[in-house]
Amino acid sequence: LNFDFAYPHVHKDRISLPGAAEGYVALNAPKHKTALGVEYKLPVDKKGLSVRGGWRWMDAFPANSAVYTGMVNATNIVDLGFTWRPSSSPNTILSLNANNLLDHRHMFFPGTPALGRVVLFKIQHTFGVK
């Protein structure tokens, strides 16, 4: 069982600048955001199968890049993933990940489309390793 936690923080999300669009230059990132995850290796196939869940939160922040200006709303995102490293092929990893599992539509920057759930399947094989 593995747990992970991250919390980056910046003290300012914008700097006043006369003449700039909207009167400021933005960092284009939130002051506060956090991520919490847990991974469990299931007791099957020599613990080659694992499940991972995670929660990400991002505070609202001002964005300012050329004509793309405005506020980006705060969001909560839940992720879920499965990984399998078959014991018969230890150099192979199969993974299935669902980011934004609850399909909460969110714009990560002004002028961009609102993204919902993203599901990815990956096959990874390392050659030449003993």
C-alpha positions as CSV (number, residue, x, y, z in Angstrom):
1,L,0.0,0.0,0.0
2,N,1.5,3.3,-1.1
3,F,0.3,6.9,-0.3
4,D,1.5,10.1,-1.9
5,F,0.7,13.7,-1.3
6,A,1.7,16.9,-3.0
7,Y,1.0,20.6,-2.1
8,P,2.8,23.3,-4.2
9,H,2.2,26.9,-3.1
10,V,3.2,30.3,-4.6
11,H,2.6,33.5,-2.7
12,K,1.4,35.5,-5.7
13,D,-0.6,34.6,-8.8
14,R,-0.2,38.0,-10.5
15,I,2.0,41.1,-10.7
16,S,0.5,44.6,-11.4
17,L,1.9,46.1,-14.6
18,P,0.5,49.3,-16.1
19,G,-0.1,48.9,-19.8
20,A,-0.5,45.1,-19.7
21,A,-3.8,43.5,-20.7
22,E,-6.2,43.7,-17.7
23,G,-3.4,45.7,-15.9
24,Y,-1.4,42.7,-14.7
25,V,0.9,39.9,-15.7
26,A,-0.4,36.6,-14.4
27,L,1.6,33.6,-13.3
28,N,-1.1,31.5,-15.1
29,A,-1.1,29.0,-12.2
30,P,-3.0,28.8,-8.9
31,K,-1.6,29.8,-5.6
32,H,-2.7,26.6,-4.0
33,K,-3.2,23.1,-5.4
34,T,-2.9,19.6,-4.0
35,A,-2.9,16.0,-4.9
36,L,-3.6,12.9,-2.8
37,G,-3.1,9.3,-4.1
38,V,-3.2,5.8,-2.9
39,E,-2.0,2.6,-4.7
40,Y,-2.6,-1.0,-3.6
41,K,-0.8,-4.0,-5.0
42,L,-3.4,-6.7,-5.2
43,P,-2.3,-10.2,-3.9
44,V,-2.7,-11.8,-7.3
45,D,-0.1,-12.8,-10.0
46,K,2.8,-12.2,-7.6
47,K,1.5,-8.7,-6.8
48,G,1.8,-7.7,-10.5
49,L,-1.7,-6.1,-10.4
50,S,-2.3,-2.8,-8.7
51,V,-5.1,-0.3,-8.4
52,R,-4.6,3.4,-7.9
53,G,-7.0,6.2,-6.9
54,G,-6.3,9.9,-6.6
55,W,-7.9,13.2,-5.9
56,R,-6.6,16.5,-7.3
57,W,-7.7,20.0,-6.3
58,M,-6.7,23.3,-7.9
59,D,-7.7,26.8,-6.7
60,A,-9.1,29.4,-9.0
61,F,-6.5,31.7,-10.6
62,P,-6.3,34.6,-13.0
63,A,-4.9,33.9,-16.5
64,N,-3.4,36.4,-18.9
65,S,-1.7,35.4,-22.1
66,A,-2.2,37.6,-25.1
67,V,-5.9,37.7,-25.9
68,Y,-6.6,34.8,-23.5
69,T,-7.5,36.5,-20.2
70,G,-9.9,35.7,-17.4
71,M,-10.3,33.6,-14.4
72,V,-9.9,29.8,-14.3
73,N,-12.3,28.2,-11.9
74,A,-11.3,26.0,-9.0
75,T,-11.8,22.3,-9.6
76,N,-11.8,18.9,-7.9
77,I,-10.8,15.9,-10.0
78,V,-10.9,12.1,-9.1
79,D,-8.7,9.7,-11.0
80,L,-8.6,5.8,-11.1
81,G,-6.1,3.5,-12.7
82,F,-5.1,-0.1,-13.0
83,T,-1.6,-1.5,-13.8
84,W,-0.7,-5.1,-14.5
85,R,2.9,-6.4,-14.9
86,P,2.3,-10.1,-15.9
87,S,4.6,-12.5,-14.1
88,S,5.1,-14.3,-17.4
89,S,6.5,-11.1,-19.0
90,P,8.2,-8.9,-16.3
91,N,9.4,-6.4,-19.0
92,T,5.7,-5.7,-20.0
93,I,3.3,-3.3,-18.3
94,L,-0.3,-2.9,-19.2
95,S,-2.2,0.1,-17.7
96,L,-5.7,1.6,-17.9
97,N,-6.2,5.0,-16.4
98,A,-9.3,7.2,-16.1
99,N,-8.4,10.8,-15.4
100,N,-11.4,13.0,-14.2
101,L,-13.4,9.8,-13.6
102,L,-16.5,11.8,-12.6
103,D,-16.5,13.7,-15.9
104,H,-16.4,17.2,-14.3
105,R,-16.0,19.5,-17.3
106,H,-13.3,22.1,-16.6
107,M,-11.5,24.7,-18.6
108,F,-7.8,24.7,-17.6
109,F,-7.1,28.0,-19.4
110,P,-9.4,30.8,-20.9
111,G,-10.2,30.1,-24.6
112,T,-9.6,26.4,-24.3
113,P,-12.3,23.7,-24.5
114,A,-13.7,22.3,-21.3
115,L,-12.2,18.8,-20.8
116,G,-14.1,15.9,-19.2
117,R,-13.1,12.3,-18.6
118,V,-10.0,11.0,-20.4
119,V,-9.4,7.3,-20.5
120,L,-6.0,6.0,-21.6
121,F,-4.8,2.4,-22.2
122,K,-1.0,1.8,-22.5
123,I,1.1,-1.1,-23.4
124,Q,4.8,-0.7,-22.4
125,H,7.5,-3.2,-23.1
126,T,11.2,-2.8,-22.4
127,F,13.6,-4.7,-24.8
128,G,17.1,-5.9,-24.0
129,V,16.8,-5.8,-20.2
130,K,17.6,-9.0,-18.2
